[in-house]
Amino acid sequence: MIDKAMAEQIHQASLNAIVELSTLLRDVEATCPNQDYQKIKRGIGLSIGTIQTELMDLLYVDHPELDDLA
C-alpha cells in the first residue's frame, strides 16, 4: 500500500504531466501539418491513458478520496 503522502505526490505529478501533454497538443495543432498532428495526438492520448490507468487508478484503490472524477 502506498502511503497517503506519496499517493498525493504521485497524483499531483500525474495531473501536472497530463496538463503539460494537453498544452503541448494545443501548441502542436497550431504548427504541425494535420498528418503529423494526428500521430502526435494519438501518442499523447495513449500517454495520458497510461498515466490514468497505470498510475492514478492504482492510487485510487487505497486512496479513493484523491479521485476528483468520482
C-alpha positions as CSV (number, residue, x, y, z in Angstrom):
1,M,0.0,0.0,0.0
2,I,1.3,3.4,-0.9
3,D,1.1,5.9,2.0
4,K,-1.1,8.9,1.6
5,A,1.7,11.5,1.3
6,M,3.4,9.6,-1.5
7,A,0.0,8.9,-3.2
8,E,-0.7,12.7,-3.1
9,Q,2.7,13.4,-4.6
10,I,2.2,10.9,-7.4
11,H,-1.3,12.1,-8.0
12,Q,-0.1,15.8,-8.4
13,A,2.8,14.8,-10.6
14,S,0.4,12.8,-12.8
15,L,-2.0,15.7,-13.1
16,N,0.8,18.0,-14.0
17,A,2.0,15.7,-16.7
18,I,-1.5,15.5,-18.2
19,V,-1.8,19.3,-18.2
20,E,1.7,19.6,-19.9
21,L,0.8,17.0,-22.5
22,S,-2.5,18.7,-23.2
23,T,-0.9,22.0,-23.6
24,L,1.7,20.6,-25.9
25,L,-1.1,19.1,-28.0
26,R,-2.7,22.5,-28.4
27,D,0.7,24.1,-29.4
28,V,1.4,21.3,-31.9
29,E,-2.0,21.6,-33.5
30,A,-1.3,25.2,-34.4
31,T,2.0,24.5,-36.0
32,C,2.1,21.0,-37.5
33,P,0.6,19.6,-40.7
34,N,-2.6,17.6,-40.0
35,Q,-1.0,14.2,-40.7
36,D,1.8,14.8,-38.1
37,Y,-0.7,16.3,-35.6
38,Q,-2.8,13.2,-35.8
39,K,0.2,11.0,-35.0
40,I,1.2,13.2,-32.1
41,K,-2.4,13.4,-30.9
42,R,-2.5,9.6,-30.7
43,G,0.8,9.4,-28.9
44,I,-0.3,12.0,-26.3
45,G,-3.7,10.3,-25.9
46,L,-2.0,7.0,-25.3
47,S,0.4,8.6,-22.8
48,I,-2.4,10.3,-20.9
49,G,-4.4,7.0,-20.9
50,T,-1.4,5.2,-19.4
51,I,-0.9,7.8,-16.7
52,Q,-4.6,7.4,-15.8
53,T,-4.7,3.6,-15.8
54,E,-1.3,2.7,-14.6
55,L,-0.7,5.4,-12.0
56,M,-3.8,7.2,-11.0
57,D,-6.2,4.3,-10.9
58,L,-3.7,2.4,-8.8
59,L,-3.7,5.2,-6.2
60,Y,-7.5,5.3,-6.1
61,V,-7.7,1.7,-4.8
62,D,-6.2,2.7,-1.5
63,H,-6.9,6.4,-1.6
64,P,-10.3,7.0,-3.3
65,E,-10.5,10.5,-1.9
66,L,-7.9,11.5,-4.4
67,D,-10.1,10.7,-7.4
68,D,-11.5,14.0,-8.3
69,L,-13.6,12.4,-11.1
70,A,-15.5,10.2,-8.7
